[in-house]
Amino acid sequence: MKTLIRRRVLATCIGLAAAVMLPLGAQAQEPAHKPDAARPKVALVMKSLANEFFRTMEDGAKDYQQHHAAQFDLVANGIKDETDTAAQIRIVEQMIVSKVDAIVIAPADSKAMVPVIKKAIDAGIIVVNIDNRLDPDVLKSKDMTVPFVGPDNRKGARLAGDYLAAKLSRGDEVGIIEGVSTTTNAQQRTAGFKDAMAAAGMKVASVQSGDWEIDKGNAVASAMLNADPHLKALLCGNDNMALGAVSAIRASGRAGKVAVIGYDNIAAVKPMLADGRILATVDQFAAKQAVFGIDTALKAIHDHKKQSELASVVETPVELIVKK
């Protein structure tokens, strides 16, 4: 099954500008029905909808459902603050009570969300993990299999870091503004940035969390710039924090002297890529990530698969985005 899913994912990524969403594969010919003929209900549980990345994800999922309305129902939820794990736990608990057939979740915390996800699986709900990977060791300790459908964040960050390194000189100092430090995707992006800097002989002067937020990213960037007048670049774990870093650089009077790297390719960074305020970002295709996850869940329901029978990883693409 893993090979089949991977083929669908890779095929979908050819022609990413197209408006047509990923087909339902096996369901395209025969709608997935439960024994009572009711449409499966899929809950999409995201992080902060204040983040453009997750609004794009939600829009992509809703558009997909509208094109396949006869085949499944969709309930989309998001939390206000990306660090509000308790609120996301409550949403999952509500979905369990609502007896949804599947939950596709971008977890706010890679470890803290595992117990409630286990509760969902024990209730017979198919769970698929997208965006931020649940901690494999914690899953193993709970004897759980939750497929991760998403990108290799370390590889994506390495692409951006390598591009930056080519613009710098050996020995230059950089700072890393990390996302929420307890999340796997934040850790993997930081690791990818560090891989690139180490390979090019750069010095990572500081790593601090910006909690994925513009304001926190701005505050962290300001502190880094004040502490290190020799800083040549800020590598940010997402575009929100990169936006904050750009403002901090301008306020410090060092515009054009400190490069900024982002991650996500949200619409707000496009003019900054065009004028050089942001050197590069990484596209992980937000509009399609939820679709990949939903398709994986529906395929499991259609094929009457148990949670333990699902593939562990389905890798989706990342792409370096620079000024055209």
Secondary structure, DSSP 4 states (H G I P E B T S, - for coil): -HHHHHHHHHHHTTTTT-SPPPP-THHHHS----TT-PPPEEEEEES-TTSHHHHHHHHHHHHHHHHTTTT-EEEEEE-SSTT-HHHHHHHHHHHHHTT-SEEEE--SSTTTTHHHHHHHHHTT-EEEEESSPPPHHHHHHTT----EEEE-HHHHHHHHHHHHHTTS-TT-EEEEEES-TTSHHHHHHHHHHHHHHHHHT-EEEEEEE-TT-HHHHHHHHHHHHHH-TTEEEEEESSHHHHHHHHHHHHHTT-TTTSEEE-SS--GGGHHHHHHTSS-EEEE--HHHHHHHHHHHHHHHHHTT--GGGS-SEEEE--EEEE--
